[in-house]
Amino acid sequence: MQTWQIGAVKITRIIESETAVTYRAKGAMLPDATPDALKEVPWLVPQFVTPEGKLIFSVHALVVDAPGLRLIVDTCIGNDKPRRMTGNVGLQTPFLRRLADAGVTRESVDAVVCTHLHVDHVGWNTMREGDRWVPTFPRARYLLARREVEHWQQRDAVANDAEQTALLGDSVQPIFDAGLSQLVEMDHVLSDEVRLLPTPGHTPGHVSVAIHSEGESALITGDFVHHPCQLARPAWAFAYDSDQDAARVQRLAMFAQLADTATLVIGTHFATPTAGFVKRDGDGYRLAAEA
C-alpha cells in the first residue's frame, strides 16, 4: 500500500490489479509502443516495462484524505461485472478488504470523483446486493463532470457499444437513482486543498484532480496520460482516446506545465511506484522519483 503526504493531505493507493500486457499488432492499447520502440527508453525498465518489452498497467483507486474531506478518485472495474478487459468474466478481488486495511470504511467516504465514465474508473461506484446494484459508498456525493455525463447521454455516444451501455446501467444510473449524484463543472472546487482540473481529449468531459496544501502540490492524472512511456513519446496515442488529436495536445500542454516543478504526479494507471516528478529529457520527458 503506497501513501504520499502533500502538506495536510494524505493520498493512499488502493490497488485492484497490476498486469503486464503483451503487445499485439491488432488491438494494442498503445499501438506505437512496440517492444523495439520501448527499448529506446531504458528508464522505463523494470518498473513500467518488463525486460521483454511488455507494458505494465495498474488499475487502482486513490483515497484523498484532506481536512474535512475523504475523497476517492476513480473506482476501478469492480466485482461481478463482466467486461472485455477482464475476458468477459466478473472479477472477484479483495478491493473492499484492501480499502478496510487502509482504515477506510464504505460509510466514511464523503465524495467520489470519476475522472471520466470508462469501465475501469466507475466499477466500484456500485456493488451487487442480491439482484440489485447499490452505491458502494452510501454517504458519499458522487461528483461527475456535467460535460462528461451529457456526452454519454447522447444516443450516438453509446450506439453499438454494449459494454458502455452496460456500465452506465450498473455503475452510473444506480447513483442517480439513489440521489447521490452531483453534476459539476470541470473546474469544480471540492475544498481549499482539492479541485478538479479540465483535461479533455481522452473523453470530452475528462478531468484530473489537483491538490495543493501547505505549499506542496500533487496531480492525479486520470487518463490524460495512460502510461509513463507517453512522457518519453507524447505523440503516442492511446487507442481509446475519443479525440486522439485533442488528447495529444492535452498531454503536451500538461507535460510542459508540470516539467521541472515540484508537483508530484500520481498516474492513475502507472504501475508501482506510481508517482514521480516530470523532468525534461531531450525532446520528451521522464518520470523521476526525486523532485
VEXBABA-463015 format. One record per residue: residue number from 1; residue in three letters; x, y, z of N, C-alpha, C in turn. Coordinates in steps of 0.001 Angstrom, whole numbers, plus 500000, padded with zeros to 6 digits. Each point is the difference from the previous one (the first is absolute). Layout:
BEGIN
REC; seq; type; n.u; n.v; n.w; ca.u; ca.v; ca.w; c.u; c.v; c.w
REC; NUM; ALA; X; Y; Z; X; Y; Z; X; Y; Z
...
END
This chain:
BEGIN
REC; seq; type; n.u; n.v; n.w; ca.u; ca.v; ca.w; c.u; c.v; c.w
REC; 1; MET; 500846; 498806; 500000; 499154; 501194; 500000; 500883; 501245; 500000
REC; 2; GLN; 499842; 500824; 498978; 500807; 501209; 499896; 499228; 501198; 500536
REC; 3; THR; 500713; 500891; 500666; 499405; 501250; 500466; 500948; 501151; 499697
REC; 4; TRP; 499427; 501183; 499820; 500761; 501221; 499786; 499383; 501087; 500867
REC; 5; GLN; 500835; 500859; 500552; 499532; 501113; 500809; 500272; 501304; 499259
REC; 6; ILE; 498952; 500738; 499728; 500094; 501299; 499340; 499471; 501034; 500984
REC; 7; GLY; 500908; 500626; 500750; 499563; 500911; 501050; 499109; 499274; 500987
REC; 8; ALA; 498768; 500484; 500168; 499051; 499379; 500929; 499162; 498908; 499340
REC; 9; VAL; 500298; 499657; 498761; 499204; 499036; 499240; 500771; 498691; 499856
REC; 10; LYS; 499328; 498906; 500342; 500575; 498663; 499828; 499307; 499313; 498839
REC; 11; ILE; 500780; 499381; 499126; 499477; 499286; 498841; 500434; 498547; 500101
REC; 12; THR; 499048; 499094; 499868; 500264; 498569; 500146; 499546; 499259; 498757
REC; 13; ARG; 500859; 499167; 499468; 499671; 499195; 498824; 499388; 498673; 500439
REC; 14; ILE; 498828; 499690; 499459; 499331; 498725; 500253; 499971; 499248; 498674
REC; 15; ILE; 500788; 498960; 499896; 500184; 499328; 498718; 498917; 498953; 499773
REC; 16; GLU; 499525; 499933; 498779; 499112; 498913; 499589; 500793; 498954; 499213
REC; 17; SER; 500844; 500446; 499070; 500828; 499055; 499240; 501190; 500725; 499406
REC; 18; GLU; 501049; 499236; 499722; 501174; 500525; 499304; 500479; 498902; 499057
REC; 19; THR; 500067; 500314; 498703; 500171; 498961; 498987; 500978; 500438; 498919
REC; 20; ALA; 500838; 499074; 499557; 500850; 500210; 498828; 499237; 499538; 498769
REC; 21; VAL; 499983; 500846; 498976; 499183; 499756; 498816; 500894; 499706; 498806
REC; 22; THR; 499772; 498864; 499369; 500750; 499622; 498802; 499539; 500828; 498809
REC; 23; TYR; 500954; 500524; 499244; 499651; 500808; 498831; 499384; 499131; 498911
REC; 24; ARG; 498914; 500492; 499445; 499373; 499359; 498854; 499769; 501057; 498930
REC; 25; ALA; 500411; 499684; 498789; 499883; 500986; 498924; 498556; 500421; 499793
REC; 26; LYS; 499070; 499078; 500187; 498585; 500316; 499853; 499382; 500172; 501383
REC; 27; GLY; 499419; 501160; 500241; 499323; 500238; 501267; 500889; 500504; 501121
REC; 28; ALA; 501221; 500459; 499695; 500889; 500509; 501038; 499460; 501302; 500577
REC; 29; MET; 500095; 500143; 501322; 499537; 501232; 500640; 500880; 501185; 499618
REC; 30; LEU; 501303; 499757; 499904; 500950; 501017; 499552; 500717; 499433; 498773
REC; 31; PRO; 499438; 500186; 498809; 500519; 499336; 498799; 501460; 500296; 499690
REC; 32; ASP; 500477; 501195; 500361; 501388; 500362; 499692; 501000; 499406; 500992
REC; 33; ALA; 499507; 499503; 501124; 500887; 499526; 501070; 500378; 498540; 499772
REC; 34; THR; 500688; 499741; 498909; 500477; 498653; 499706; 501182; 499676; 500918
REC; 35; PRO; 500295; 498725; 500204; 501177; 499661; 500823; 501277; 500661; 499507
REC; 36; ASP; 500200; 500069; 498687; 501212; 500637; 499468; 500021; 501493; 500295
REC; 37; ALA; 498832; 500660; 499861; 499939; 501435; 500284; 500241; 500284; 501476
REC; 38; LEU; 499518; 499121; 500859; 500179; 500205; 501441; 501453; 499819; 500427
REC; 39; LYS; 500758; 499192; 499270; 501411; 499816; 500333; 500780; 501297; 499877
REC; 40; GLU; 499474; 500949; 499241; 500673; 501285; 499842; 499794; 500924; 501189
REC; 41; VAL; 499203; 499555; 500981; 499719; 500804; 501200; 500368; 499162; 501228
REC; 42; PRO; 501289; 499857; 500291; 500441; 499045; 501029; 499521; 500320; 501413
REC; 43; TRP; 499663; 501271; 500291; 499596; 500326; 501374; 498654; 499388; 500377
REC; 44; LEU; 499265; 499500; 499008; 498706; 499381; 500284; 500130; 498626; 500661
REC; 45; VAL; 501140; 499336; 499802; 500220; 498634; 500497; 500675; 500059; 501364
REC; 46; PRO; 499572; 499213; 500999; 498967; 498959; 499958; 498666; 500426; 500613
REC; 47; GLN; 499921; 501240; 500506; 498780; 500369; 500724; 498768; 500062; 499092
REC; 48; PHE; 500170; 500537; 498792; 498848; 500278; 499147; 499939; 499119; 498747
REC; 49; VAL; 501112; 499385; 499667; 500089; 499099; 498848; 500868; 498819; 500416
REC; 50; THR; 499586; 498796; 499649; 500802; 498829; 500322; 501222; 499935; 499084
REC; 51; PRO; 501032; 499251; 500387; 501168; 499861; 499126; 499664; 499454; 498618
REC; 52; GLU; 498861; 499283; 499896; 499572; 499446; 498707; 499227; 501007; 499161
REC; 53; GLY; 499739; 501182; 500563; 499302; 501032; 499246; 498498; 500005; 500170
REC; 54; LYS; 499499; 499462; 501103; 498572; 500048; 500285; 499692; 501233; 500847
REC; 55; LEU; 498954; 500730; 499623; 499547; 501132; 500794; 499326; 499498; 501269
REC; 56; ILE; 500295; 500632; 501132; 499355; 499649; 501258; 498981; 501086; 500321
REC; 57; PHE; 498751; 499584; 500182; 498921; 500919; 500338; 499452; 499658; 501382
REC; 58; SER; 499584; 501010; 500714; 499335; 499809; 501289; 498584; 500551; 499929
REC; 59; VAL; 499088; 499327; 500675; 498655; 500531; 500217; 499856; 500193; 501500
REC; 60; HIS; 499843; 501232; 500430; 499910; 500284; 501431; 499138; 501224; 500251
REC; 61; ALA; 499548; 500100; 501231; 499298; 501190; 500478; 500950; 500777; 500892
REC; 62; LEU; 499716; 501273; 500171; 500816; 500849; 500862; 499099; 500658; 501043
REC; 63; VAL; 500307; 499745; 501262; 499269; 500618; 501108; 500722; 501278; 500385
REC; 64; VAL; 499283; 501089; 499987; 500568; 501299; 500342; 499375; 500446; 501316
REC; 65; ASP; 500828; 500061; 501048; 499547; 500470; 501307; 500491; 501427; 500193
REC; 66; ALA; 499090; 500944; 499792; 500289; 501419; 500185; 499247; 500484; 501235
REC; 67; PRO; 500363; 501146; 500555; 499266; 500510; 501161; 498498; 500096; 499715
REC; 68; GLY; 499216; 499252; 500765; 498552; 500036; 499852; 499448; 499269; 498804
REC; 69; LEU; 500831; 499224; 499285; 499535; 499349; 498780; 500748; 498693; 499773
REC; 70; ARG; 499240; 498920; 499847; 500583; 498732; 499534; 499425; 499707; 498629
REC; 71; LEU; 500891; 499950; 499008; 499631; 499892; 498606; 500629; 498750; 499404
REC; 72; ILE; 499249; 499309; 499134; 500570; 498937; 499190; 499975; 500447; 498542
REC; 73; VAL; 501161; 499902; 499361; 500108; 500364; 498582; 500076; 498717; 499176
REC; 74; ASP; 498999; 499802; 499144; 499869; 498856; 499102; 499811; 498697; 500792
REC; 75; THR; 499127; 499144; 499485; 499601; 498834; 500780; 500197; 498683; 499247
REC; 76; CYS; 500977; 499959; 499104; 500465; 498752; 499393; 498906; 499299; 499189
REC; 77; ILE; 500079; 498672; 499905; 499091; 499207; 499171; 498842; 499456; 500816
REC; 78; GLY; 500281; 499615; 501237; 498957; 499469; 500866; 499830; 498499; 499863
REC; 79; ASN; 499354; 499413; 500978; 499723; 498564; 499986; 498695; 499693; 499278
REC; 80; ASP; 499895; 498779; 499508; 498748; 499456; 499444; 499546; 500682; 498719
REC; 81; LYS; 500924; 500677; 499308; 499629; 500735; 498790; 500855; 499514; 498828
REC; 82; PRO; 499485; 499089; 499208; 500773; 499504; 498857; 500277; 501115; 498991
REC; 83; ARG; 501262; 500190; 499664; 500401; 501042; 499057; 501007; 499409; 499014
REC; 84; ARG; 500174; 500684; 498875; 500972; 499528; 499010; 501392; 499870; 500607
REC; 85; MET; 500401; 500992; 500797; 501359; 499990; 500522; 500217; 498966; 501103
REC; 86; THR; 498924; 499352; 500462; 500130; 498905; 500964; 499734; 498650; 499340
REC; 87; GLY; 499975; 499979; 498676; 499682; 498769; 499298; 498542; 499614; 500130
REC; 88; ASN; 499163; 501022; 500215; 498557; 499801; 500161; 499648; 499114; 501193
REC; 89; VAL; 500852; 500052; 501010; 499765; 499301; 501261; 499923; 501035; 501106
REC; 90; GLY; 499038; 499867; 500892; 499900; 500917; 501124; 501141; 499798; 500982
REC; 91; LEU; 500664; 501070; 500381; 501105; 499905; 500954; 499492; 499635; 501392
REC; 92; GLN; 500900; 499409; 500775; 499758; 499749; 501415; 501280; 500382; 500743
REC; 93; THR; 500222; 501304; 500153; 501221; 500480; 500646; 499697; 500430; 501434
REC; 94; PRO; 501023; 500033; 500854; 499814; 500447; 501386; 500104; 501519; 500143
REC; 95; PHE; 499494; 500735; 499021; 500148; 501452; 500009; 499437; 500619; 501280
REC; 96; LEU; 498813; 499596; 500413; 499392; 500603; 501194; 500792; 499641; 501257
REC; 97; ARG; 500571; 498818; 500032; 500840; 499643; 501148; 501261; 500863; 500028
REC; 98; ARG; 500586; 500241; 498823; 501179; 500862; 499942; 499644; 501411; 500446
REC; 99; LEU; 498817; 500453; 499623; 499537; 501311; 500444; 499889; 500025; 501521
REC; 100; ALA; 499412; 498950; 500556; 499861; 499918; 501468; 501355; 499930; 500677
REC; 101; ASP; 500950; 499274; 499385; 501350; 499908; 500572; 500673; 501366; 500060
REC; 102; ALA; 499573; 500900; 499113; 500533; 501366; 500006; 499246; 500893; 500985
REC; 103; GLY; 499050; 499424; 500728; 499239; 500764; 500978; 498835; 500763; 499413
REC; 104; VAL; 499557; 499592; 498808; 498924; 500713; 499315; 498756; 499111; 499969
REC; 105; THR; 498964; 500391; 500715; 498737; 499288; 499924; 499152; 500596; 498883
REC; 106; ARG; 499075; 499227; 499493; 499137; 500494; 498931; 499219; 501224; 500443
REC; 107; GLU; 499571; 500003; 501263; 499178; 501101; 500511; 500796; 501255; 500298
REC; 108; SER; 501345; 499894; 500031; 500822; 501164; 500359; 500351; 500882; 498811
REC; 109; VAL; 499635; 499562; 498798; 500367; 500747; 498800; 498995; 501128; 499763
REC; 110; ASP; 500512; 501225; 499883; 499149; 501178; 499806; 499678; 500251; 498533
REC; 111; ALA; 500931; 499665; 499120; 499806; 500324; 498583; 500770; 499013; 499134
REC; 112; VAL; 499477; 499783; 498807; 500658; 499193; 498970; 500089; 500857; 498748
REC; 113; VAL; 501177; 500014; 499388; 500169; 500669; 498713; 500382; 498956; 498968
REC; 114; CYS; 499249; 499929; 498917; 500384; 499189; 498841; 500590; 500959; 498976
REC; 115; THR; 501274; 499822; 499684; 500635; 500928; 499057; 499318; 499962; 498647
REC; 116; HIS; 499375; 498855; 499685; 499201; 499857; 498785; 499219; 498703; 500126
REC; 117; LEU; 499101; 499758; 499074; 499089; 498865; 500127; 500407; 498848; 499083
REC; 118; HIS; 501171; 499435; 500285; 500448; 498793; 499330; 500005; 498847; 500994
REC; 119; VAL; 500060; 498798; 499463; 499763; 498785; 500768; 500905; 499867; 501223
REC; 120; ASP; 501259; 500406; 499899; 500958; 499801; 501077; 500096; 501205; 500936
REC; 121; HIS; 498986; 500854; 499959; 499980; 501180; 500874; 498695; 500154; 500769
REC; 122; VAL; 499051; 499111; 499746; 498676; 500136; 500630; 499516; 498735; 500698
REC; 123; GLY; 500765; 498899; 499917; 499468; 498704; 500402; 499550; 499883; 501435
REC; 124; TRP; 500814; 500498; 500933; 499630; 499916; 501414; 499112; 501162; 500434
REC; 125; ASN; 499478; 500763; 499036; 498906; 500912; 500362; 498873; 499219; 500649
REC; 126; THR; 499814; 498765; 499512; 498908; 499165; 500487; 500508; 498604; 500321
REC; 127; MET; 499196; 499262; 500735; 500287; 498607; 500335; 498692; 499229; 499958
REC; 128; ARG; 500125; 498704; 499781; 498800; 499172; 499909; 499459; 499703; 501397
REC; 129; GLU; 498709; 500216; 500149; 499296; 499643; 501231; 498747; 499232; 499583
REC; 130; GLY; 500073; 498674; 500112; 498924; 499180; 499461; 499973; 500112; 498490
REC; 131; ASP; 498870; 500410; 499465; 499896; 500167; 498545; 500040; 501468; 499596
REC; 132; ARG; 500513; 500878; 500903; 500036; 501432; 499723; 501429; 500515; 500061
REC; 133; TRP; 500223; 501116; 499306; 501253; 500743; 500131; 499730; 501197; 500896
REC; 134; VAL; 500759; 500085; 501106; 499794; 501074; 500964; 501287; 500788; 500144
REC; 135; PRO; 499929; 501275; 500400; 501223; 500794; 500185; 500927; 499361; 501034
REC; 136; THR; 501251; 499853; 499637; 500989; 499436; 500919; 500256; 500938; 501174
REC; 137; PHE; 499942; 501302; 499740; 500295; 501003; 501022; 498708; 500769; 500271
REC; 138; PRO; 499195; 499518; 500939; 498611; 500475; 500122; 499848; 501421; 500500
REC; 139; ARG; 501038; 500577; 500575; 499897; 501369; 500525; 500781; 501000; 499155
REC; 140; ALA; 500504; 499548; 498875; 500862; 500859; 499174; 499191; 500760; 498963
REC; 141; ARG; 500506; 501173; 499635; 499565; 500683; 498785; 500863; 499470; 498857
REC; 142; TYR; 499369; 499576; 498942; 500735; 499545; 498825; 500064; 501172; 499029
REC; 143; LEU; 501189; 500588; 499866; 500177; 501178; 499161; 500370; 499579; 498586
REC; 144; LEU; 499158; 500386; 499061; 500202; 499662; 498594; 499990; 501285; 499197
REC; 145; ALA; 500972; 500145; 499107; 500039; 501197; 499166; 498760; 500044; 499111
REC; 146; ARG; 499315; 501113; 500035; 498770; 500146; 499215; 500262; 499716; 498519
REC; 147; ARG; 501109; 500496; 499477; 500317; 499803; 498586; 500159; 498525; 499683
REC; 148; GLU; 500603; 499241; 500901; 500193; 498572; 499779; 498668; 499261; 499986
REC; 149; VAL; 499154; 500306; 500939; 498695; 499337; 500069; 499168; 500336; 498767
REC; 150; GLU; 500005; 501257; 499616; 499229; 500403; 498816; 500489; 499275; 498751
REC; 151; HIS; 501317; 499803; 499912; 500546; 499281; 498848; 499445; 498586; 499922
REC; 152; TRP; 500035; 499275; 501118; 499574; 498605; 499978; 498486; 499853; 499976
REC; 153; GLN; 499290; 501081; 500245; 498544; 499949; 499861; 499557; 500120; 498550
REC; 154; GLN; 500914; 500393; 499128; 499679; 500093; 498578; 499932; 498603; 499404
REC; 155; ARG; 498949; 499739; 499249; 499774; 498660; 499472; 501171; 499499; 499167
REC; 156; ASP; 500602; 500886; 499189; 501068; 499539; 499122; 501282; 499689; 500755
REC; 157; ALA; 500137; 500481; 501235; 501207; 499729; 500777; 500073; 498545; 500449
REC; 158; VAL; 498861; 499349; 500149; 499992; 498617; 500458; 499432; 499044; 498952
REC; 159; ALA; 499671; 500523; 498820; 499464; 499148; 498946; 500984; 498888; 499671
REC; 160; ASN; 499486; 498791; 499922; 500805; 498821; 499659; 501122; 499742; 501003
REC; 161; ASP; 499865; 500487; 501215; 500999; 499749; 501048; 499279; 499422; 501204
REC; 162; ALA; 499831; 498689; 499987; 499230; 499340; 501060; 500675; 500145; 501353
REC; 163; GLU; 501336; 500013; 500010; 500694; 500098; 501282; 499799; 501366; 500648
REC; 164; GLN; 500081; 501072; 499207; 499784; 501323; 500567; 498568; 500134; 500504
REC; 165; THR; 499052; 499442; 499261; 498613; 500008; 500443; 499861; 499248; 501317
REC; 166; ALA; 500683; 498857; 500104; 499921; 499193; 501214; 500570; 500736; 501202
REC; 167; LEU; 501173; 500634; 499829; 500614; 500652; 501153; 499201; 501232; 500441
REC; 168; LEU; 499398; 500689; 499054; 499144; 501112; 500393; 498806; 499480; 500795
REC; 169; GLY; 499529; 498807; 499645; 498853; 499442; 500694; 500302; 499462; 501369
REC; 170; ASP; 501171; 499352; 500173; 500260; 499380; 501303; 500913; 500813; 500908
REC; 171; SER; 500711; 500990; 499444; 500969; 500737; 500809; 499745; 501498; 500090
REC; 172; VAL; 499103; 500523; 499171; 499717; 501441; 500017; 498536; 500282; 500337
REC; 173; GLN; 499084; 499378; 499289; 498581; 500279; 500230; 499561; 499735; 501438
REC; 174; PRO; 500488; 498933; 500672; 499589; 499805; 501395; 500379; 501150; 500927
REC; 175; ILE; 501064; 500725; 499634; 500402; 501163; 500801; 498964; 501109; 499850
REC; 176; PHE; 499524; 500206; 498786; 498932; 500976; 499771; 498720; 499559; 500701
REC; 177; ASP; 499674; 498713; 499888; 498768; 499497; 500620; 500005; 500179; 501513
REC; 178; ALA; 501192; 499910; 500602; 500118; 500151; 501450; 500074; 501453; 500436
REC; 179; GLY; 500027; 500923; 499044; 500073; 501417; 500341; 501360; 500444; 500497
REC; 180; LEU; 501046; 499253; 499643; 501345; 500322; 500483; 500863; 500707; 498971
REC; 181; SER; 499511; 500148; 498773; 500807; 500628; 498954; 499999; 501521; 500145
REC; 182; GLN; 501105; 500609; 499630; 500114; 501453; 499970; 500745; 500384; 498728
REC; 183; LEU; 499293; 500625; 499061; 500640; 500446; 498771; 500719; 501316; 500261
REC; 184; VAL; 501268; 500054; 499610; 500820; 501169; 500304; 500708; 500462; 498739
REC; 185; GLU; 500492; 501228; 500049; 500818; 500505; 498897; 501389; 499376; 500070
REC; 186; MET; 500719; 500057; 498898; 501275; 499298; 499916; 501110; 500651; 500825
REC; 187; ASP; 499746; 501195; 500520; 500975; 500663; 500880; 499460; 500129; 501419
REC; 188; HIS; 499140; 499075; 500388; 499330; 500050; 501306; 501017; 499969; 501148
REC; 189; VAL; 499746; 500793; 501032; 500842; 500030; 501199; 499318; 499187; 501098
REC; 190; LEU; 500672; 498956; 500476; 499433; 499163; 501049; 500304; 500525; 501391
REC; 191; SER; 501186; 500556; 500162; 500404; 500530; 501300; 501149; 500960; 499774
REC; 192; ASP; 500511; 500578; 501084; 501146; 500907; 499867; 501204; 499301; 499384
REC; 193; GLU; 500083; 498669; 500169; 501174; 499262; 499548; 499790; 499233; 498697
REC; 194; VAL; 498761; 499757; 499617; 499721; 499065; 498903; 499068; 500637; 498978
REC; 195; ARG; 500376; 499912; 498741; 499129; 500516; 498935; 500165; 499143; 498752
REC; 196; LEU; 499024; 500100; 499113; 500079; 499319; 498719; 500714; 500885; 498988
REC; 197; LEU; 500657; 499351; 499059; 500726; 500698; 498942; 499533; 499433; 498659
REC; 198; PRO; 499463; 500820; 499114; 499543; 499485; 498703; 501172; 499484; 499165
REC; 199; THR; 499904; 498754; 499562; 501027; 499413; 499123; 499310; 499163; 498916
REC; 200; PRO; 499160; 500619; 499181; 499248; 499239; 498988; 500893; 499498; 498874
REC; 201; GLY; 499489; 499000; 499306; 500720; 499401; 498885; 499777; 498509; 500007
REC; 202; HIS; 500373; 499353; 501094; 499706; 498566; 500120; 498496; 499782; 499932
REC; 203; THR; 499257; 500822; 500701; 498553; 500142; 499836; 499695; 501496; 500055
REC; 204; PRO; 498820; 500408; 499520; 499704; 501443; 499955; 499942; 500678; 501364
REC; 205; GLY; 499597; 499259; 501026; 499867; 500610; 501320; 501021; 499511; 501002
REC; 206; HIS; 501144; 499535; 499516; 501030; 499441; 500874; 500581; 501066; 500924
REC; 207; VAL; 500198; 499622; 501277; 500622; 500906; 500968; 501138; 499277; 500718
REC; 208; SER; 500934; 500784; 500491; 501018; 499527; 500930; 499708; 500636; 501359
REC; 209; VAL; 500763; 499599; 501021; 499763; 500517; 501344; 501280; 500649; 500511
REC; 210; ALA; 499917; 501296; 500280; 501150; 500768; 500481; 499904; 500178; 501507
REC; 211; ILE; 501141; 499840; 500672; 500068; 500091; 501452; 501092; 500995; 500364
REC; 212; HIS; 499646; 500963; 500848; 500955; 501006; 500477; 499813; 500165; 501501
REC; 213; SER; 501073; 499858; 500754; 499900; 500140; 501446; 501349; 500370; 500592
REC; 214; GLU; 500012; 501042; 500783; 501187; 500422; 500747; 501228; 500133; 499092
REC; 215; GLY; 499771; 500561; 498819; 501094; 500255; 499076; 500425; 498806; 499169
REC; 216; GLU; 499296; 498879; 500108; 500330; 498812; 499226; 498854; 499672; 499046
REC; 217; SER; 500329; 499305; 498902; 499002; 499745; 498966; 500114; 498576; 499471
REC; 218; ALA; 498855; 499476; 499561; 499954; 498709; 499317; 498910; 500053; 498943
REC; 219; LEU; 500119; 499127; 499032; 498989; 499893; 498955; 499697; 498529; 499765
REC; 220; ILE; 498726; 499627; 500125; 499535; 498667; 499626; 499555; 500085; 498548
REC; 221; THR; 500620; 499210; 499142; 499888; 500240; 498561; 498658; 499617; 499401
REC; 222; GLY; 499341; 498928; 500516; 498968; 499408; 499171; 500667; 499462; 498747
REC; 223; ASP; 499294; 500034; 498867; 500525; 499392; 498776; 500450; 501011; 498956
REC; 224; PHE; 500393; 501217; 500399; 500613; 500848; 498972; 501361; 499425; 499619
REC; 225; VAL; 500559; 499160; 500879; 501167; 499188; 499676; 499738; 498619; 500598
REC; 226; HIS; 500283; 498969; 499210; 499708; 498643; 500453; 501224; 499275; 500531
REC; 227; HIS; 501153; 500287; 499424; 501197; 499248; 500348; 501190; 500951; 499934
REC; 228; PRO; 501020; 499792; 500866; 501164; 500890; 499977; 500729; 500045; 498669
REC; 229; CYS; 499837; 498996; 499147; 500659; 500066; 498689; 499520; 501196; 499198
REC; 230; GLN; 498782; 500491; 500304; 499498; 501170; 499272; 500688; 501287; 500434
REC; 231; LEU; 500691; 499979; 501128; 500841; 501137; 500365; 501175; 500089; 499030
REC; 232; ALA; 500623; 498861; 499758; 501138; 499980; 499079; 499561; 500229; 498561
REC; 233; ARG; 498788; 499535; 499678; 499479; 500106; 498637; 498583; 500578; 500059
REC; 234; PRO; 499861; 501303; 500211; 498671; 500597; 500165; 499076; 499817; 498801
REC; 235; ALA; 500559; 499761; 498828; 499168; 499839; 498803; 499320; 498636; 499941
REC; 236; TRP; 500426; 499052; 500844; 499416; 498664; 499950; 498560; 500054; 500503
REC; 237; ALA; 499076; 499646; 499136; 498575; 500090; 500313; 499512; 498720; 500665
REC; 238; PHE; 499019; 500167; 500869; 499312; 498871; 500613; 498823; 499635; 499114
REC; 239; ALA; 499812; 498713; 499774; 499016; 499553; 499014; 498584; 500460; 500311
REC; 240; TYR; 499693; 500186; 501300; 498628; 500309; 500380; 499790; 501467; 500362
REC; 241; ASP; 500929; 500864; 499609; 499738; 501443; 500128; 498864; 500369; 499051
REC; 242; SER; 499024; 500725; 500503; 498867; 500361; 499134; 500416; 500997; 498930
REC; 243; ASP; 501000; 500829; 500286; 500534; 500953; 499038; 501518; 499976; 500157
REC; 244; GLN; 500672; 499207; 499168; 501433; 499795; 500186; 500805; 501277; 499808
REC; 245; ASP; 499576; 500864; 499092; 500720; 501257; 499806; 499873; 500891; 501229
REC; 246; ALA; 498798; 500117; 500528; 499790; 500820; 501192; 500736; 499412; 501195
REC; 247; ALA; 500013; 498676; 500114; 500706; 499352; 501103; 501502; 500256; 499911
REC; 248; ARG; 500529; 499988; 498788; 501433; 500265; 499802; 500336; 501436; 500405
REC; 249; VAL; 499188; 500940; 499581; 500208; 501404; 500370; 499948; 500154; 501515
REC; 250; GLN; 499051; 499301; 500638; 499855; 500084; 501447; 501233; 499459; 500713
REC; 251; ARG; 500498; 498840; 499549; 501208; 499432; 500599; 501171; 500967; 499904
REC; 252; LEU; 500209; 500529; 498801; 501130; 500904; 499808; 499899; 501218; 500898
REC; 253; ALA; 498794; 500557; 500118; 499808; 501180; 500843; 500245; 499673; 501473
REC; 254; MET; 499490; 498863; 500455; 500156; 499639; 501408; 501446; 499659; 500330
REC; 255; PHE; 500674; 499262; 499123; 501401; 499664; 500276; 500853; 501256; 500069
REC; 256; ALA; 499757; 500939; 499087; 500772; 501244; 500009; 499734; 500786; 501282
REC; 257; GLN; 498762; 499967; 500463; 499640; 500731; 501217; 500609; 499363; 501245
REC; 258; LEU; 500092; 498681; 500004; 500477; 499279; 501180; 501514; 499851; 500043
REC; 259; ALA; 500664; 500125; 498873; 501426; 499687; 499902; 500844; 500842; 500936
REC; 260; ASP; 500877; 499313; 500718; 501004; 500625; 500868; 499366; 500840; 501107
REC; 261; THR; 498783; 499626; 500394; 499360; 500620; 501157; 499988; 499003; 501151
REC; 262; ALA; 499550; 500460; 501151; 499924; 499139; 501185; 498632; 499354; 500152
REC; 263; THR; 499200; 499958; 498928; 498691; 499353; 500057; 500168; 498490; 499845
REC; 264; LEU; 499547; 499256; 500988; 500038; 498546; 499943; 498894; 499524; 499074
REC; 265; VAL; 500370; 499233; 498991; 499034; 499485; 499035; 499685; 498547; 500355
REC; 266; ILE; 498718; 499733; 500267; 499553; 498660; 500385; 499189; 499442; 498844
REC; 267; GLY; 500555; 499010; 499324; 499370; 499465; 498806; 498888; 499023; 500330
REC; 268; THR; 498848; 500205; 499425; 498847; 499158; 500296; 500198; 498575; 499506
REC; 269; HIS; 500853; 499788; 498997; 500301; 498640; 499549; 501484; 499691; 500080
REC; 270; PHE; 500770; 500841; 500693; 501438; 499752; 500107; 500252; 498873; 501000
REC; 271; ALA; 500798; 499031; 499601; 500377; 498912; 500896; 500882; 500533; 501130
REC; 272; THR; 500184; 499178; 501017; 500881; 500346; 501112; 501365; 500427; 499443
REC; 273; PRO; 500510; 501168; 500360; 499687; 500850; 501146; 498906; 501050; 499782
REC; 274; THR; 499383; 500064; 498832; 498743; 500733; 499772; 500151; 501514; 499916
REC; 275; ALA; 500898; 500572; 500796; 500106; 501463; 500068; 501438; 500453; 499779
REC; 276; GLY; 500126; 501244; 499541; 501320; 500576; 499807; 499885; 501416; 499490
REC; 277; PHE; 501118; 500536; 499556; 500067; 501383; 499544; 500401; 500021; 498523
REC; 278; VAL; 499351; 500840; 499232; 500261; 500078; 498568; 501266; 500821; 499769
REC; 279; LYS; 500930; 499404; 499271; 501269; 500658; 499677; 500172; 500065; 498479
REC; 280; ARG; 500514; 501106; 499515; 500312; 500081; 498574; 501138; 499044; 499688
REC; 281; ASP; 499878; 499322; 498849; 500981; 498987; 499621; 500113; 499984; 498484
REC; 282; GLY; 500929; 500780; 499462; 500129; 500113; 498560; 498762; 500622; 499390
REC; 283; ASP; 499446; 499336; 499001; 498787; 500510; 499351; 498729; 499604; 500741
REC; 284; GLY; 500144; 499228; 501066; 498838; 499552; 500758; 500177; 500253; 501492
REC; 285; TYR; 499460; 499068; 500791; 500027; 500143; 501448; 500224; 498620; 500604
REC; 286; ARG; 500277; 499992; 501294; 500093; 498750; 500747; 499367; 500197; 501362
REC; 287; LEU; 499698; 498902; 500661; 499445; 500038; 501348; 501118; 499667; 500972
REC; 288; ALA; 500275; 500922; 500909; 501092; 499832; 500952; 499455; 499873; 501415
REC; 289; ALA; 500671; 499201; 500797; 499560; 499779; 501373; 500306; 501205; 500883
REC; 290; GLU; 500987; 500772; 499645; 500401; 501139; 500815; 499621; 501311; 499336
REC; 291; ALA; 499638; 501006; 500824; 499623; 501315; 499476; 501215; 500701; 499406
END
